[in-house]
């Protein structure tokens, strides 16, 4: 089963979160790309982030971001 375009947008957004600190987050502004805004809202709805417009990663979010970074690094070779 292939990733949907919504899932890819969510994965791309997870890659934008800083991976060096649990104390850093993202703010998706109201004038951002609509696909990013929607992805941020879906990630919040799934319990991955703390705010509907980004915020910080939850524990689930940190786990997912770690795996997304590993996957992206492996496929970039």
VMD Tcl script that draws the C-alpha trace (Angstrom):
set ca {
  {0.00 0.00 0.00}
  {1.41 3.38 -1.01}
  {1.52 6.48 1.16}
  {-1.32 8.90 0.44}
  {-0.56 12.52 -0.40}
  {-1.88 13.47 3.06}
  {0.49 11.02 4.73}
  {3.43 12.30 2.70}
  {2.59 15.87 3.76}
  {2.53 14.70 7.40}
  {5.88 12.92 7.01}
  {7.39 16.01 5.39}
  {6.13 18.17 8.25}
  {7.62 15.78 10.82}
  {10.98 16.21 9.11}
  {10.82 19.95 9.85}
  {10.78 19.50 13.61}
  {14.19 19.96 15.24}
  {15.64 16.60 16.24}
  {18.23 17.92 18.68}
  {15.93 19.16 21.43}
  {12.57 18.27 22.94}
  {12.20 21.95 23.86}
  {11.91 23.22 20.27}
  {8.82 23.16 18.12}
  {7.22 24.61 15.01}
  {4.63 27.27 14.32}
  {2.64 26.88 11.12}
  {1.33 30.35 10.26}
  {-2.13 30.96 8.82}
  {-0.65 32.04 5.48}
  {1.48 28.88 5.07}
  {0.93 26.36 2.31}
  {-2.59 24.94 2.83}
  {-1.21 21.38 2.63}
  {1.13 22.15 5.58}
  {-1.70 23.69 7.58}
  {-3.89 20.64 6.97}
  {-1.02 18.26 7.81}
  {-0.42 20.11 11.09}
  {-4.10 19.82 11.97}
  {-4.13 16.08 11.21}
  {-0.98 15.47 13.27}
  {-2.56 17.32 16.20}
  {-5.72 15.24 15.82}
  {-3.64 12.07 15.97}
  {-1.88 13.17 19.16}
  {1.48 13.70 17.45}
  {1.80 17.42 18.27}
  {0.66 19.62 21.14}
  {-0.99 22.38 19.11}
  {-3.20 22.47 16.03}
  {-0.68 24.78 14.34}
  {2.42 22.77 15.25}
  {3.68 23.32 18.76}
  {5.87 20.60 20.21}
  {6.04 16.92 19.48}
  {4.40 14.59 21.96}
  {6.17 11.37 22.98}
  {4.43 9.68 20.05}
  {5.57 12.54 17.83}
  {9.18 12.14 18.91}
  {9.04 8.43 18.14}
  {7.51 9.05 14.72}
  {9.95 11.85 13.89}
  {12.89 9.62 14.80}
  {11.64 6.90 12.46}
  {10.87 9.36 9.67}
  {14.40 10.78 9.91}
  {15.89 7.27 9.78}
  {13.75 6.38 6.78}
  {14.61 9.61 4.96}
  {18.33 9.14 5.64}
  {18.28 5.53 4.45}
  {16.45 6.35 1.23}
  {18.64 9.36 0.46}
  {21.69 7.13 -0.06}
}
mol new
graphics top color blue
foreach p $ca { graphics top sphere $p radius 0.5 }
foreach p [lrange $ca 0 end-1] q [lrange $ca 1 end] { graphics top cylinder $p $q radius 0.2 }
display resetview
